[in-house]
Structures are given as C-alpha cells and as structure tokens.
Amino acid sequence: MSQRPKISVGPFHFFSTGIRISGKPSMEDWNGPLQFAIWCQRAGPWWIGDLINAGEDGFGEAFSQMCEGMVSTEMLSRYASVARRVPFENRHPNLSWSAHAAVARLAPPEQRKLLAAANREGWTSEELRVKARELKSGK
C-alpha cells in the first residue's frame, strides 16, 4: 500500500481526504491550520491553472493527457483559461477566483481597473460579472 501524501501543521495532519488531529490542541493552535486550509482552498484554482499552463508550454499535449481524470476536463480548462488571461500581477488575494473569472475576457488594464474597484467597493462576483459585461458591451 502506498503512503498517502500529507502536510502537517503542528498537530494537524492534512490529507487529500480529510484531516487528523494529534492530541488536544488549544483553541489558539487552531488559527494557523484553519487559515492555511482556507488559503489553500482560495489558491487552489490559481495553482492548478498556472501549473497546467506552464506544463503545456513545456511539454505540450503529453502534459494535458497526464491531467486527465484528476478533475473534470471542463474545470481544468476553466482554471487554465482564467490563469492564462488574468496575469499574476492583476490578481487580488482578497478577491475570489470567480471574481477574476468574471473579468478574464477583458484586456489587462480593464481587469486591473475593475478588480481594484471590486476590492475597494466589496462587490460580489456576480456584481463584478455584470460590470465586466457592461464594460465589454460599451454601456
């Protein structure tokens, strides 16, 4: 049996299918691991998209075939498309991946403008999607 990959943060052991906790950590000990888990959830689509794009750039179709079956082809394509269209420097860590997907079809300067406004104004992904559509259609 192969060993399952894990990442440990103190007594918190993260696996692909869940978490195991050693001992009885204090409430203060939970803050870091919880922030780590939320950070991974938010960063995951970017990591996947950037890895797919870099892998395909370096290895072509053979790399794409390696990814088959890991996640739906549709989701892999969406992650890669948004990561390719929204440059690293335009990405806001306080905004969701969905917010970035809403502006992905815009030119980078327009992306920066709308993402900055969304960050400042606290727009939802849907509000941002509507504003991006209006900007694209010239309204």
C-alpha positions as CSV (number, residue, x, y, z in Angstrom):
1,M,0.0,0.0,0.0
2,S,1.4,3.4,-0.9
3,Q,1.7,6.1,1.7
4,R,-0.9,8.9,1.3
5,P,0.6,12.3,0.9
6,K,0.1,14.7,3.8
7,I,1.1,18.1,5.1
8,S,1.4,18.7,8.8
9,V,1.0,21.9,10.6
10,G,1.8,21.1,14.2
11,P,-0.7,18.5,15.5
12,F,-2.9,19.0,12.4
13,H,-2.3,16.5,9.6
14,F,-3.8,17.3,6.3
15,F,-4.6,14.6,3.8
16,S,-6.4,14.8,0.4
17,T,-9.5,13.3,2.0
18,G,-9.5,15.0,5.4
19,I,-7.6,16.0,8.5
20,R,-6.4,14.1,11.6
21,I,-5.5,15.9,14.8
22,S,-3.0,14.6,17.3
23,G,-3.6,15.2,21.0
24,K,-5.8,18.1,22.2
25,P,-4.5,21.3,20.7
26,S,-5.6,24.6,22.4
27,M,-8.0,26.9,20.7
28,E,-5.1,29.2,19.8
29,D,-3.4,26.3,18.0
30,W,-6.3,26.1,15.5
31,N,-5.9,29.5,14.0
32,G,-2.9,28.8,11.8
33,P,-4.2,25.5,10.4
34,L,-7.6,26.9,9.7
35,Q,-6.1,29.9,7.9
36,F,-3.9,27.5,5.9
37,A,-6.9,25.4,4.8
38,I,-8.8,28.5,3.7
39,W,-5.7,29.8,1.9
40,C,-5.3,26.5,0.0
41,Q,-9.0,26.5,-1.0
42,R,-8.7,30.0,-2.4
43,A,-5.3,29.4,-4.0
44,G,-6.1,26.0,-5.5
45,P,-7.7,27.1,-8.8
46,W,-4.7,29.5,-9.4
47,W,-2.1,26.8,-8.7
48,I,-3.9,24.3,-10.9
49,G,-4.3,26.8,-13.8
50,D,-0.7,28.1,-13.6
51,L,0.6,24.5,-13.4
52,I,-1.4,23.4,-16.4
53,N,-0.3,26.4,-18.5
54,A,3.3,26.0,-17.6
55,G,3.2,22.3,-18.1
56,E,1.5,22.6,-21.5
57,D,4.0,25.3,-22.5
58,G,6.9,23.0,-21.6
59,F,5.6,19.6,-22.6
60,G,2.6,20.1,-24.9
61,E,-0.2,17.6,-25.4
62,A,1.6,14.9,-23.3
63,F,1.2,17.1,-20.2
64,S,-2.5,17.6,-20.9
65,Q,-3.0,13.8,-21.1
66,M,-1.3,13.4,-17.7
67,C,-4.0,15.6,-16.1
68,E,-6.9,13.6,-17.4
69,G,-9.1,12.1,-14.8
70,M,-7.8,14.3,-11.9
71,V,-10.6,16.9,-12.2
72,S,-13.2,17.3,-14.9
73,T,-11.8,18.4,-18.2
74,E,-14.1,21.4,-18.1
75,M,-12.8,22.6,-14.8
76,L,-9.2,22.1,-15.8
77,S,-9.9,24.2,-18.9
78,R,-11.5,26.9,-16.9
79,Y,-8.7,27.1,-14.4
80,A,-6.1,27.2,-17.2
81,S,-8.1,29.8,-19.2
82,V,-8.5,32.2,-16.3
83,A,-4.9,31.8,-15.2
84,R,-3.7,32.5,-18.7
85,R,-6.0,35.5,-19.2
86,V,-5.5,37.2,-15.8
87,P,-1.8,38.0,-15.3
88,F,-0.3,37.2,-12.0
89,E,0.2,41.0,-11.3
90,N,-3.6,41.6,-11.8
91,R,-4.7,39.0,-9.2
92,H,-6.0,40.3,-5.9
93,P,-5.6,37.9,-2.9
94,N,-8.8,39.4,-1.2
95,L,-11.0,38.5,-4.2
96,S,-12.2,35.1,-5.2
97,W,-11.1,33.1,-8.2
98,S,-14.7,33.6,-9.5
99,A,-14.3,37.4,-9.3
100,H,-11.2,37.1,-11.5
101,A,-13.0,34.7,-13.9
102,A,-15.7,37.5,-14.3
103,V,-13.1,39.8,-15.8
104,A,-10.9,37.3,-17.6
105,R,-12.3,38.3,-21.1
106,L,-11.3,41.9,-20.6
107,A,-7.9,43.4,-21.5
108,P,-5.4,43.5,-18.6
109,P,-5.8,47.3,-18.0
110,E,-9.6,46.9,-17.7
111,Q,-9.1,43.9,-15.5
112,R,-6.9,45.9,-13.1
113,K,-9.4,48.8,-13.0
114,L,-12.4,46.5,-12.3
115,L,-10.6,44.3,-9.8
116,A,-9.3,47.3,-7.9
117,A,-12.9,48.7,-7.8
118,A,-14.3,45.4,-6.6
119,N,-11.7,45.1,-3.9
120,R,-12.4,48.7,-2.8
121,E,-16.2,48.5,-3.0
122,G,-16.7,45.0,-1.8
123,W,-18.5,43.8,-4.9
124,T,-19.7,40.2,-5.2
125,S,-18.5,38.1,-8.1
126,E,-21.9,38.5,-9.7
127,E,-21.8,42.3,-9.4
128,L,-18.4,42.2,-10.9
129,R,-19.6,40.0,-13.7
130,V,-22.4,42.5,-14.6
131,K,-19.9,45.4,-14.6
132,A,-17.5,43.5,-16.8
133,R,-20.3,42.6,-19.2
134,E,-21.3,46.3,-19.3
135,L,-17.8,47.5,-19.9
136,K,-17.3,44.9,-22.7
137,S,-20.5,45.9,-24.4
138,G,-19.7,49.6,-24.1
139,K,-22.6,50.6,-21.8
